[in-house]
Structures are given as structure tokens and as C-alpha cells.
Amino acid sequence: MTMFKSKSRYLRLLPGVILACGGLIVLNATGIVHDAMAQEGQAASDAMAPAPKSVNQDFAGSDAQASSAAEVDVLTSLAKRRATLDAREAEVQNESNILSATESRVDSKIAQLKTLQTQISALLAQRDAEQEKQISVLVKTYGPDGMKPANAAAIFNTLPDEVLIPVAQGLKPADLGAILSKMNPEAAQKLTMKIANKLALPDTTAGLAPAAGPAPAGPSAASPGPQTQASGPAPVPNG
């Protein structure tokens, strides 16, 4: 009876023991899973953490930084050079504009001078024509149709060269000779020399000859003033 009771008690305790063992097994399994997850999380954290700095530093990074600094210096130098070139181009363009404006003003002045030259030439031609008319009138006045040779000679002795020479050149040789014969011998000689100098051709070879020696002496066509010769006065026609 006692053994039967003892077995009945063990049988009643057996389910509890089984439950307790199952609980321990579950707890152990949960701890193992928790430890495994903790290890995986630590491994992931270690993988995401930055790598520790090495004692021997790699100088590749400093080389890259030096290269970047050199590129910045080059770009800065190029930018300054570009600014200098732009300023120089603007200066050259400004000078070109000033030069163009100056050329335009010069061309305008040249056109004005050409117009003025044309006007002056027309006025000179008109004056020469009027002067020729006046000389023609004087030639007729002092010729045989106007007055006698003696009266013309008396006036020729006192006439200025700018009037006397053109009138004398306009007279016929016979009429001029008649007047010269009645003039003062000295005045007749001077008039003869001046007319001869006017008729003399200019020396065109003077500009071709070397300028080594002095110019040859002789009467000059550009200076119609009184001149004398060593050979004596020129012969005066007798009237």
C-alpha cells in the first residue's frame, strides 16, 4: 500500500518535471538565439565603423591635395591672364576707335583743303586772265598805235619791273627797239638784261649733278634785279 502511494506521487510529479525541463530548454534556446543576434549586430557595427588609422600614413591623399592646389593656382593664373587680355583688347579697340575718328577728321580736312585749292586755282586763273588783258591794253597804249617812242621811253625809264617787263615783252621787236633808243642808256641796258634773263631757259641738269662742287656762276632767272657785266653795256639801237 505504501509503494502504491509512492508511485502515485511520482506519477503526479512527472508532468511538472517535464514542464520544468521544457521551460529550461526553451530558455536555453532563447538565450542562444539572443547571443547569436547580438554577435551579428556587433559584426555589423564593426563593419560600419571607420577603419582604424594606420601608424604608417599613406601619402597618396596629400599628393591628391597638392595636385588640387596646383590646379587651383593654374586656374587662378589663367583667370588673371584672361582679365589682362580682355583689358588690353578693350584698350586696343579704344585706340582703334580714336584712330578711325582721327582719320575721318583728317579726310574731312583734306577734302576741305582740296576744295579751297580748287577755289584758289580758279581765282588765280581769273587774275592771270585779267592781268593779261591789262598787259594787252598797256602794250597797245605804249605801242606805235598809242604814243610816240620818245614819250613811251620817258615813261619806261621810271616804270617798276613788274609792269615794265611784261609790257616790253608784249611789244613787237621793232616797236621795243624804237622805245629803247629813246630811253636812258642805263635804264635801257637794265631792261635788256632783264628781258634776256626772262627768256633764258632754266638749267634742268642742276638737280641731276652731284652736290660736290659750287654752282656755276651766272645770271639767275629767279632774281630779275639789276645786273651788270664786265663786258660793258649792251648795245642800244639808235633812233
DRENLUM-41820 format. One line per field, with one value per residue (C-alpha): residue number from 1; residue in three letters; x, y, z. Coordinates in pm, 1 decimal. Example, Ala and Ser with C-alpha at 12.3 -4.5 7.8 and 13.67 -1.06 7.14 Angstrom:
k 1,2 $
r Ala,Ser $
px 1230.0,1367.0 $
py -450.0,-106.0 $
pz 780.0,714.0 $
This chain:
k 1,2,3,4,5,6,7,8,9,10,11,12,13,14,15,16,17,18,19,20,21,22,23,24,25,26,27,28,29,30,31,32,33,34,35,36,37,38,39,40,41,42,43,44,45,46,47,48,49,50,51,52,53,54,55,56,57,58,59,60,61,62,63,64,65,66,67,68,69,70,71,72,73,74,75,76,77,78,79,80,81,82,83,84,85,86,87,88,89,90,91,92,93,94,95,96,97,98,99,100,101,102,103,104,105,106,107,108,109,110,111,112,113,114,115,116,117,118,119,120,121,122,123,124,125,126,127,128,129,130,131,132,133,134,135,136,137,138,139,140,141,142,143,144,145,146,147,148,149,150,151,152,153,154,155,156,157,158,159,160,161,162,163,164,165,166,167,168,169,170,171,172,173,174,175,176,177,178,179,180,181,182,183,184,185,186,187,188,189,190,191,192,193,194,195,196,197,198,199,200,201,202,203,204,205,206,207,208,209,210,211,212,213,214,215,216,217,218,219,220,221,222,223,224,225,226,227,228,229,230,231,232,233,234,235,236,237,238,239 $
r Met,Thr,Met,Phe,Lys,Ser,Lys,Ser,Arg,Tyr,Leu,Arg,Leu,Leu,Pro,Gly,Val,Ile,Leu,Ala,Cys,Gly,Gly,Leu,Ile,Val,Leu,Asn,Ala,Thr,Gly,Ile,Val,His,Asp,Ala,Met,Ala,Gln,Glu,Gly,Gln,Ala,Ala,Ser,Asp,Ala,Met,Ala,Pro,Ala,Pro,Lys,Ser,Val,Asn,Gln,Asp,Phe,Ala,Gly,Ser,Asp,Ala,Gln,Ala,Ser,Ser,Ala,Ala,Glu,Val,Asp,Val,Leu,Thr,Ser,Leu,Ala,Lys,Arg,Arg,Ala,Thr,Leu,Asp,Ala,Arg,Glu,Ala,Glu,Val,Gln,Asn,Glu,Ser,Asn,Ile,Leu,Ser,Ala,Thr,Glu,Ser,Arg,Val,Asp,Ser,Lys,Ile,Ala,Gln,Leu,Lys,Thr,Leu,Gln,Thr,Gln,Ile,Ser,Ala,Leu,Leu,Ala,Gln,Arg,Asp,Ala,Glu,Gln,Glu,Lys,Gln,Ile,Ser,Val,Leu,Val,Lys,Thr,Tyr,Gly,Pro,Asp,Gly,Met,Lys,Pro,Ala,Asn,Ala,Ala,Ala,Ile,Phe,Asn,Thr,Leu,Pro,Asp,Glu,Val,Leu,Ile,Pro,Val,Ala,Gln,Gly,Leu,Lys,Pro,Ala,Asp,Leu,Gly,Ala,Ile,Leu,Ser,Lys,Met,Asn,Pro,Glu,Ala,Ala,Gln,Lys,Leu,Thr,Met,Lys,Ile,Ala,Asn,Lys,Leu,Ala,Leu,Pro,Asp,Thr,Thr,Ala,Gly,Leu,Ala,Pro,Ala,Ala,Gly,Pro,Ala,Pro,Ala,Gly,Pro,Ser,Ala,Ala,Ser,Pro,Gly,Pro,Gln,Thr,Gln,Ala,Ser,Gly,Pro,Ala,Pro,Val,Pro,Asn,Gly $
px 0.0,284.1,462.2,146.3,116.6,480.8,436.5,116.9,306.3,588.0,331.6,172.9,514.1,621.5,419.0,561.2,914.6,852.7,713.7,1010.3,1254.5,1069.9,1085.4,1458.7,1505.3,1304.2,1502.6,1831.6,1718.2,1608.7,1947.2,2131.3,1922.9,1977.6,2351.9,2360.5,2169.1,2395.3,2701.4,2553.9,2473.7,2827.1,2970.5,2752.8,2860.4,3222.9,3176.8,3017.1,3271.0,3557.5,3879.7,4142.3,4413.8,4731.9,5051.1,5224.3,5018.0,4956.5,5080.5,4860.3,4595.4,4845.9,4957.5,4596.5,4558.8,4880.3,4756.6,4426.1,4609.7,4828.1,4520.1,4361.5,4677.9,4679.8,4312.4,4369.2,4667.6,4465.9,4180.2,4418.3,4576.8,4232.5,4139.8,4464.3,4399.6,4043.6,4166.3,4431.1,4172.9,3944.6,4236.6,4328.4,3965.3,3950.1,4269.4,4129.9,3813.6,4018.6,4234.3,3927.7,3777.5,4108.5,4131.4,3777.8,3862.8,4183.9,3994.8,3740.6,4017.6,4186.9,3859.2,3817.7,4175.2,4120.9,3805.3,3993.8,4280.3,4035.9,3883.6,4227.8,4334.8,4018.5,4083.0,4446.6,4344.1,4090.2,4352.8,4602.8,4341.4,4260.4,4629.4,4689.4,4407.5,4559.3,4902.5,4749.4,4590.0,4922.3,5105.6,4866.9,4898.1,5279.2,5297.4,5303.8,4925.0,4912.3,5201.0,5532.2,5852.9,6003.1,5701.4,5692.9,6067.6,6028.5,5768.0,5967.8,6260.1,6050.6,5818.9,5860.9,5984.7,5656.1,5487.9,5781.2,5898.1,5558.9,5477.3,5820.4,5784.3,5445.2,5573.6,5693.3,6072.8,6070.9,5844.2,6052.2,6374.4,6234.4,6144.2,6483.5,6663.2,6487.6,6533.9,6810.9,7107.8,7144.4,6771.8,6770.0,7063.1,6888.5,6565.1,6752.2,6925.4,6600.3,6423.4,6718.1,6709.2,6336.4,6381.8,6669.7,6576.0,6626.5,6915.8,6737.8,7063.7,7135.0,6925.6,7098.3,7455.6,7622.8,7628.9,8007.6,8113.0,7969.6,7701.6,7828.8,7828.7,7598.2,7277.3,6980.8,6636.0,6477.4,6633.2,6529.2,6709.9,6963.8,7282.9,7595.1,7850.1,8221.1,8198.9,8015.4,7661.5,7455.5,7428.3,7130.0,6961.9,6997.1,6682.8 $
py 0.0,229.5,152.2,218.2,558.7,635.8,550.3,753.0,1054.2,1016.6,992.0,1314.3,1493.6,1370.7,1622.1,1906.4,1784.6,1752.5,2106.9,2238.2,2066.7,2203.4,2552.9,2522.1,2401.5,2698.9,2942.0,2796.6,2817.6,3181.5,3271.5,3106.1,3297.3,3624.9,3565.1,3488.6,3808.7,4009.3,3869.8,3952.4,4310.3,4354.8,4226.7,4472.2,4760.2,4662.0,4655.0,5002.8,5155.1,5350.9,5164.9,5249.3,5481.4,5308.7,5405.6,5437.0,5705.9,5681.2,5996.4,5939.5,6167.0,6453.5,6413.5,6449.4,6761.7,6907.5,6834.3,7008.2,7313.1,7327.1,7310.9,7594.9,7803.1,7734.6,7827.2,8145.9,8239.8,8173.2,8386.2,8674.8,8636.2,8636.3,8953.9,9118.0,9016.1,9147.0,9480.1,9500.6,9415.8,9690.5,9936.2,9839.7,9874.9,10218.8,10324.0,10189.8,10394.6,10706.3,10641.6,10593.2,10918.9,11098.0,10957.9,11074.7,11426.5,11426.5,11310.4,11585.7,11846.8,11715.5,11743.2,12099.0,12184.0,12037.0,12244.9,12553.7,12473.8,12446.2,12781.3,12944.6,12797.9,12935.2,13276.6,13271.4,13176.0,13456.5,13701.0,13589.4,13633.5,13982.8,14065.3,13950.9,14173.2,14469.4,14397.2,14376.8,14717.2,14863.4,14710.9,14883.7,15205.1,15217.3,15084.1,15292.1,15299.8,15462.0,15702.5,15800.8,15610.8,15914.8,15955.7,15580.7,15583.6,15863.7,15655.5,15330.7,15498.2,15513.7,15212.3,14933.9,14599.7,14413.7,14640.7,14730.7,14377.1,14227.5,14532.1,14527.2,14153.5,14214.2,14474.3,14382.0,14381.2,14686.3,14886.0,14789.8,14886.7,15228.5,15285.2,15158.1,15401.2,15690.4,15562.3,15645.3,15423.4,15278.3,15205.4,15058.3,14832.8,14705.9,14641.9,14449.8,14229.1,14159.8,14059.1,13834.6,13668.8,13611.0,13442.7,13221.9,12856.0,12715.5,12475.5,12138.5,11946.6,12120.5,11869.2,11572.2,11684.7,11581.3,11848.6,11821.0,12149.4,12500.5,12600.9,12769.5,13146.7,13332.8,13528.9,13365.0,13362.4,13375.3,13713.9,13969.0,14251.8,14480.3,14305.5,14432.0,14252.6,14312.4,14330.5,14663.2,14772.0,14602.1,14789.7,15021.2,15074.4,15425.6,15611.9 $
pz 0.0,80.0,-252.4,-444.7,-283.8,-358.4,-729.1,-745.1,-605.1,-865.4,-1137.8,-1019.3,-1012.9,-1356.6,-1565.7,-1358.5,-1409.2,-1781.1,-1795.1,-1599.7,-1836.2,-2137.1,-1989.0,-1932.6,-2286.8,-2419.4,-2204.2,-2324.2,-2688.1,-2638.4,-2486.8,-2773.4,-3028.8,-2837.1,-2824.6,-3197.3,-3279.5,-3051.7,-3227.1,-3571.0,-3459.6,-3324.5,-3652.4,-3848.4,-3621.3,-3662.7,-4040.5,-4044.1,-3807.5,-3974.4,-4015.4,-3760.3,-3870.8,-3956.6,-3786.5,-4127.5,-4303.4,-4678.7,-4852.5,-5159.8,-5006.1,-4956.0,-5318.3,-5434.4,-5220.5,-5364.4,-5716.5,-5643.0,-5505.4,-5818.2,-6040.0,-5843.6,-5888.6,-6262.7,-6296.3,-6096.2,-6314.3,-6630.3,-6499.5,-6429.2,-6773.4,-6932.4,-6746.9,-6862.2,-7224.1,-7205.7,-7070.3,-7343.6,-7609.6,-7480.1,-7485.4,-7842.6,-7950.0,-7790.0,-7967.4,-8294.9,-8247.8,-8175.1,-8481.3,-8700.7,-8574.1,-8634.5,-8987.5,-9055.8,-8937.9,-9143.0,-9453.7,-9397.1,-9363.5,-9679.1,-9868.8,-9743.8,-9845.2,-10191.4,-10231.4,-10114.8,-10352.5,-10641.2,-10549.6,-10521.1,-10855.0,-11016.1,-10862.2,-10977.2,-11328.5,-11329.0,-11201.1,-11465.7,-11735.5,-11610.7,-11584.8,-11940.8,-12053.8,-11871.3,-12019.9,-12365.0,-12308.6,-12189.9,-12486.9,-12722.6,-12521.4,-12537.4,-12892.9,-13204.8,-13213.2,-12868.6,-12828.6,-12980.9,-12890.4,-12714.4,-12487.5,-12414.4,-12341.9,-12088.2,-11903.7,-11935.6,-11751.6,-11429.6,-11454.9,-11193.6,-11319.3,-11253.8,-11511.6,-11738.0,-11821.2,-11920.8,-12135.3,-12301.1,-12372.2,-12527.8,-12773.5,-13116.8,-13151.9,-13380.8,-13150.7,-12845.9,-13023.4,-13105.8,-12741.5,-12615.3,-12842.1,-12672.1,-12316.6,-12072.4,-12175.6,-11826.3,-11796.2,-12148.0,-12055.2,-11739.5,-11927.1,-12196.2,-11934.0,-11753.0,-12072.7,-12168.2,-11825.1,-11856.8,-12192.7,-12069.5,-12013.3,-11663.2,-11604.1,-11578.4,-11519.8,-11189.9,-10997.0,-11164.2,-11096.6,-10767.3,-10500.0,-10459.0,-10611.7,-10604.4,-10851.2,-11167.8,-11153.9,-11384.7,-11400.4,-11226.8,-11380.7,-11034.2,-10947.5,-11207.2,-11024.0,-11190.7,-11301.6,-11469.5,-11684.9,-11718.2,-12096.8,-12083.7,-12152.2,-12419.3,-12749.5,-12767.8,-13101.9,-13236.7,-13322.2 $
